[in-house]
Amino acid sequence: MKQIVYILLLVLITNSGHTQEIASLSTNTKAENFKKSFQHGEWLKFRIHYGFINAGYATLKLKQTKKQGIFLYHAIGNGWTVGAASLFFKIKDNYESYFTKDVIKPIRFKRRVNEGGYIIRRDLYFDQINNKVTIDDLEENSKTEMSISDVQDMLSAFYHLRNLDLSNTKVGDEIQVDLFFDSEIYPFKLKFLAKELINTKYGKIRTWRIQPLVQKGRVFEGQESLTIWITDDDNKLPIRIKASLAVGSLKADLEEFKGLANPFNMIKE
């Protein structure tokens, strides 16, 4: 369950010490002058199934904020179990990311996790100018500094990938982003498999079927156990996710949305 929430959420400026860095990264302090796949006010809600069980929900909310005279995006991701799933393994996760608008670069990532009593409270401070990240572990009361280069956090990666130009993408193409998570850099790769017309609660939707290459182990059956369908339009919304697990399978569907930047194209019969 928690792995699918992580993927969906692949889906803070608090002191003046970051002023120079933010100003250097963000030269566009007004509204964007180019088309984006998302905008201030976008809100997405996913329903997650484990087999026939309604296991939980995940939401993603995007806001615009202004810190030290600079416009930033503030993304908020939440995931939680419901019903019978909560009896076996209760999850209540919160992720937040502040990233620059003109060029999507994370500034701070906030993680608050409660998974069956396992608590994580951790903040990441990205210094993109000096290629460093400071990891502030509030549970361990420790701070660690690491070297980085052109990385995204879990939430900024979601918006970075959605905003890529896919107009010339062909079947078999791959894209990759370096994801910084839990004090490590993970090369996150997506492979474009096919264009498909799928049935959804909204009607038939034209999509790209893509496959993240995940690590085989005790959670996923194999490297190609995860499949994502994104809308083949300017929004590039993940509308369906399926995962084959070592035990059972998970499915997530886009349940509700509002505040999209572009028309949501569906085929009504």
Secondary structure, DSSP 4 states (H G I P E B T S, - for coil): -HHHHHHHT-----SGGGHHHHHHH----SS-SS--S--TT-EEEEEEEETTEEEEEEEEEEEEEEETTEEEEEEEEEEEE-HHHHHH--EEEEEEEEEESSS--EEEEEEEEEETTEEEEEEEEEETTTTEEEEEETTTTEEEEEE-SS-B-HHHHHHHHHTS--TT--TT-EEEEEEEETTEEEEEEEEEEEEEEEEETTEEEEEEEEEE----SSSBSSTT-EEEEEESSSS--EEEEEEEBSSSEEEEEEEEEE--SS----B--
